[in-house]
Amino acid sequence: MTIDALAGSLPARTRGPVITPDHRLYDSARALFNGMLDRRPRLIFRPADTDDLAAAVRCAAESDVAIAVRGGGHSVAGHSMPDDGFVIDLSRWRSATVDPERRIADAEGGCLLMDLDAATAGYGLAAPSGTFFDTGIGGLTLGVGISHIIASEGFGCDALIGAELVTADGRVVDVDEATQPDLLWALRGGGGNFGIVTRFRYRLTPIQQMYSGSLSYRGPAVGEVLARLFELDAAASDELVTQAIVFWSAEDGGPIVRVNVDWRGEPDDGDAAIRELRDDPVPFQTNLRPMTWLQAQARFTPIPFGLRHYWKGHLVGEASAGLADAILTAAEGSGDDGFILVELIHGAAHRIPEDSAAFGGRRAVANVTALSIWREAGGDEAGIEWGRRAAQLFEPWSLSGGGYLNYPEVDQTAARVAAAFGPERFARLREVKRTWDPDNRFRHNANIVPAR
Ligand SMILES: Cc1cc2nc3c(=O)[nH]c(=O)nc-3n(C[C@H](O)[C@H](O)[C@H](O)COP(=O)(O)OP(=O)(O)OC[C@H]3O[C@@H](n4cnc5c(N)ncnc54)[C@H](O)[C@@H]3O)c2cc1C
């Protein structure tokens, strides 16, 4: 059986549109965030509802065809859009509802962060998710989730308390701690390996005003600022979350660092929390101010689809002056649009029990990633080369040799995926995979091959 058989059976047995290469929506439906990937799947199916989706999964199983899942389409490695393959596209599934009494949100599998945030913010509640409001919650939550409130709430996947999952055999399974503890554990960081999540259920936290913004420094001060930021973050309270964006300025002929700050405590106390960064060296630009949760979530301008990307990095076990030097060395050559992103991690993210989630990088103190971004195909070789070289410079500080699976390089190896989990977690994940997807129907992802 083949994808030709599926192309024949799918329209007769489902209700949602099946988008094929001759369809007027084909090009917009297959568009990916990473413009380097010009993928041409055979079939893109937009299910009408959960029953329709489950019927499509059963059709694919009968035809022995692998299934790719598209949520927000932001996977930098293009996992959601395989050439010649079959895609189940959830991009129209964007409804989110909130139960303010129980402080939980239910979000459909194709929601973007903005859908979830818009639903929760009116109740003064928030889910820890990510920092760019146009990314998909699907890939983000299943791949962990680093947000503006990571230090007080943990990773995005830590707030995942339940899900409705369509499994490889087309069953609809309710997942929570009581009914399917192994599956819930696997969904917290194990990616899209175990089925299609039609509904995510999140624990919410009350959120008041934020004190957010950034401080920017240039030239010789950059190394010192980074080293100081590492010390500050390690000792910071749970209310503070920081990240650094480091790049080379052609105009200056030197580095620039922008330190992003999110303080969820009393706005008046925000400046004191970052005192070590404010006064000496003096930033050349500061734009910290009180803002609502929605303003904080929406303040990073979305990166348009179609630019060319190669992202690679490491979750690091130690953030030292040596790492700051390596970041500075790597920043040289970052190109017009590339940068190094350093997401500092402390607080609740570390205290949540290691065995509550499949995610293998909880002990990391930072996620350090080279985001190589350029515009023209002619820049591919240099862009990829810079990303690889930069990641190599961070490797001595790597927790496990693996990177953050939500920022996958397009040439990600099976060894890097396994390293991200470590041997014990990876073995357990392979067992869960064998139980729920023995034929590896869901393989277009950071793949976990079923145990034999
Ligand atoms: C501009 C930008 C900003 C980002 N910012 C952050 C950030 O602040 N924090 C952070 O942690 N990450 C961030 N990321 C990374 C982001 O989490 C990943 O790119 C993630 O894969 C995006 O999810 P998606 O649904 O949009 O991706 P897609 O490409 O649609 O999906 C990626 C994979 O996720 C799986 N998947 C998606 N939805 C489902 C579902 N409902 N059921 C089962 N499997 C599913 C599938 O395996 C799919 O192949 C960012 C990425 C970009 C491009």
The ligand as a Tripos MOL2 file, in Angstrom:
@<TRIPOS>MOLECULE
LIG
   53    58     1     0     0
SMALL
NO_CHARGES

@<TRIPOS>ATOM
      1 C1         10.3350   32.7210   15.6420 C.3       1 LIG1
      2 C2         10.3770   31.5980   16.6240 C.ar      1 LIG1
      3 C3         10.3230   31.8690   17.9770 C.ar      1 LIG1
      4 C4         10.3570   30.8240   18.9070 C.ar      1 LIG1
      5 N1         10.3220   31.1200   20.2440 N.ar      1 LIG1
      6 C5         10.3350   30.1220   21.1450 C.ar      1 LIG1
      7 C6         10.2960   30.3860   22.5400 C.ar      1 LIG1
      8 O1         10.2240   31.5270   22.9760 O.2       1 LIG1
      9 N2         10.3350   29.3420   23.3970 N.ar      1 LIG1
     10 C7         10.4060   28.0580   22.9600 C.ar      1 LIG1
     11 O2         10.4390   27.1580   23.7900 O.2       1 LIG1
     12 N3         10.4370   27.7690   21.6450 N.ar      1 LIG1
     13 C8         10.4140   28.7600   20.7400 C.ar      1 LIG1
     14 N4         10.4690   28.4720   19.4040 N.ar      1 LIG1
     15 C9         10.5850   27.0910   18.9750 C.3       1 LIG1
     16 C10         9.2210   26.4590   18.8100 C.3       1 LIG1
     17 O3          8.8080   25.9980   20.0650 O.3       1 LIG1
     18 C11         9.2920   25.3090   17.8080 C.3       1 LIG1
     19 O4          9.6290   25.8100   16.5440 O.3       1 LIG1
     20 C12         7.9910   24.5330   17.7260 C.3       1 LIG1
     21 O5          8.1970   23.3630   16.9770 O.3       1 LIG1
     22 C13         6.9030   25.3500   17.0960 C.3       1 LIG1
     23 O6          5.7180   24.6250   17.0860 O.3       1 LIG1
     24 P1          4.7410   24.7000   15.8280 P.3       1 LIG1
     25 O7          3.5090   23.9660   16.2170 O.co2     1 LIG1
     26 O8          4.6410   26.0940   15.3620 O.co2     1 LIG1
     27 O9          5.6040   23.9000   14.7800 O.3       1 LIG1
     28 P2          5.2120   22.8750   13.5690 P.3       1 LIG1
     29 O10         6.3020   23.0420   12.5930 O.co2     1 LIG1
     30 O11         3.8140   23.0450   13.1190 O.co2     1 LIG1
     31 O12         5.3220   21.5140   14.2870 O.3       1 LIG1
     32 C14         6.5530   21.0040   14.7090 C.3       1 LIG1
     33 C15         6.3510   19.5780   15.1500 C.3       1 LIG1
     34 O13         5.6040   19.5760   16.3720 O.3       1 LIG1
     35 C16         4.7160   18.4730   16.4000 C.3       1 LIG1
     36 N5          3.3580   18.9810   16.5950 N.ar      1 LIG1
     37 C17         2.8940   20.2360   16.4330 C.ar      1 LIG1
     38 N6          1.6110   20.3190   16.8160 N.ar      1 LIG1
     39 C18         1.2540   19.0740   17.2090 C.ar      1 LIG1
     40 C19         0.0600   18.4960   17.7450 C.ar      1 LIG1
     41 N7         -1.0290   19.2240   17.9620 N.pl3     1 LIG1
     42 N8          0.0590   17.1660   18.0340 N.ar      1 LIG1
     43 C20         1.1580   16.4200   17.8390 C.ar      1 LIG1
     44 N9          2.3100   16.8980   17.3510 N.ar      1 LIG1
     45 C21         2.3510   18.2210   17.0570 C.ar      1 LIG1
     46 C22         4.9070   17.7070   15.1300 C.3       1 LIG1
     47 O14         5.8430   16.6760   15.3480 O.3       1 LIG1
     48 C23         5.5200   18.7430   14.1980 C.3       1 LIG1
     49 O15         6.3060   18.1730   13.2040 O.3       1 LIG1
     50 C24        10.4440   29.4870   18.4650 C.ar      1 LIG1
     51 C25        10.5010   29.2230   17.1010 C.ar      1 LIG1
     52 C26        10.4530   30.2490   16.1940 C.ar      1 LIG1
     53 C27        10.5500   29.9220   14.7310 C.3       1 LIG1
@<TRIPOS>BOND
     1     1     2 1
     2     2     3 ar
     3     2    52 ar
     4     3     4 ar
     5     4     5 ar
     6     4    50 ar
     7     5     6 ar
     8     6     7 ar
     9     6    13 1
    10     7     8 2
    11     7     9 ar
    12     9    10 ar
    13    10    11 2
    14    10    12 ar
    15    12    13 ar
    16    13    14 ar
    17    14    15 1
    18    14    50 ar
    19    15    16 1
    20    16    17 1
    21    16    18 1
    22    18    19 1
    23    18    20 1
    24    20    21 1
    25    20    22 1
    26    22    23 1
    27    23    24 1
    28    24    25 2
    29    24    26 1
    30    24    27 1
    31    27    28 1
    32    28    29 2
    33    28    30 1
    34    28    31 1
    35    31    32 1
    36    32    33 1
    37    33    34 1
    38    33    48 1
    39    34    35 1
    40    35    36 1
    41    35    46 1
    42    36    37 ar
    43    36    45 ar
    44    37    38 ar
    45    38    39 ar
    46    39    40 ar
    47    39    45 ar
    48    40    41 1
    49    40    42 ar
    50    42    43 ar
    51    43    44 ar
    52    44    45 ar
    53    46    47 1
    54    46    48 1
    55    48    49 1
    56    50    51 ar
    57    51    52 ar
    58    52    53 1
@<TRIPOS>SUBSTRUCTURE
     1 LIG1         1 GROUP 0 **** ****
